[in-house]
Amino acid sequence: MPPSVAGRWCHVSMHASGAGKSTLLTLEFFLKDGSSAGPPVPIRILSKAGIGDASVILFVPTGSASFGIGSYRELRGAVTATVTFTPWSRLFAAFRLAIAHPAMLGRIATAIVRGRWNEIRREIRSNAMIEVAGNHRRDYQSWVDGWEPVLVGDLPDATDLHLSALIFGDPQSAAYAETAQSVTGQDDAVGILSAMEGEAGTVLPSDYVLLLQAGEILAPNSIARIRAEIVRLHHPTIVIADHDRLGDDRQRSDPTFQSTPNHTLMLSGTAAQGVWVVRTDRLANLQEVSEHGQWAEAARLASWLTCYRLRDPGRTVRLPFILTHRSPRALSAPRALLGQIANDHLAALGSQFRVEPILHDNLPLLRMTLRSPPPLPPVG
């Protein structure tokens, strides 16, 4: 590494051969004693015919004497990479970063007015490592390519666990067909049931039921993962998982990493998307609460709240895997319906609280309010 680039902003170009269609490499800098000068910088190579290029803007740590190229995951073949450093002035680097991140200008202007110079430096560095050639470090696809767990491999045999898939929505729709195919394509032993056609009561003798909205597509190998995790976790009552969105171009975006449900969170009406796997004996009256089998969110919410009222919710666990992709055809349950389910639950508890649908920062949710108690009778 040229000694002149240490402690400088640089335009770094990487040319790689032998890379796959999308390969996530890392660039790490080291001090003279061999210790790391900072965390590795991810650089995604998009290649054609095994040859690709990427370029980033970054600050080379002061004192750096060498660098290394690595990968977050095992590569399928040999990859050869060449790196070129071009020093830039701070002003020019800031200008290029501002072009890529227009919102950064407003934050920098605010910091200048307040005289917070360290804040300006942090803002610029936090927006560094931009992709000049389509390699943004915050790109979700980079995370998918380099970090997402591979849902195959050493999974214990759990085929004795019987599953059914209950799909909510119009069984004649393309969304329903796509969801059903994502199930049967993985395991044809999993029975497909239509909640809208009155089959919700036929899920027995399954041990667990997958609750899916038409348009929620199971990720590859997710059924094997669900089975293995249920056995490993000693058969919890309810299992949930993370999900993301699938665009019309089949590109994935907007990952949602769930929190393990609790009473307050469930009453907000925001935590019931993505696949839920519910023990069969804990299912609520699904057709009644979901408007005759239309809405999986309503069935999920009602099932969890039913367990809560029984004071025997069992364990609800979250699997840290993205197991469903929500297509544009997947519809969301009306907030009014979720509010009705929540209010019926609160009334059954004898609570004075009620919820009402609101829109907060374009996010539809349920807001809890305290209903005024009846006035006390006069004294005397």
Secondary structure, 3 states (H helix, E strand, C coil): CCHHHCCCEEEEEEEEECCCCEEEEEEEEECCCCCECCCCEEEEEEEECCEEEEEEEEECCCCCCEEEEEECCCCCCCCEEEEEEEEECHHHHHHHHHHHCHHHHHHHHHHHHHCCHHHHHHHHHHCCCEECCCCCCCCHHHHHHHCCCCCCCCCCCCCCCCEEEEEECCCCCHHHHHHHHHHHCCCCCCEEEECCCCCHHHCCCCCEEEEEECCEEECCCHHHHHHHHHHHCCCCCEEEEEEEEECCCCCEEEEECCCCCCHHHHHCCCCCCCCEEEEHHHCCCHHHHCCCCCCHHHHHHHHHHHHHHCCCCCCEEEEEEEEEEECCCCCCCCHHHHHHHHHHHHHHHCCCEEEEEEEECCEEEEEEEECCCCCCCCCC
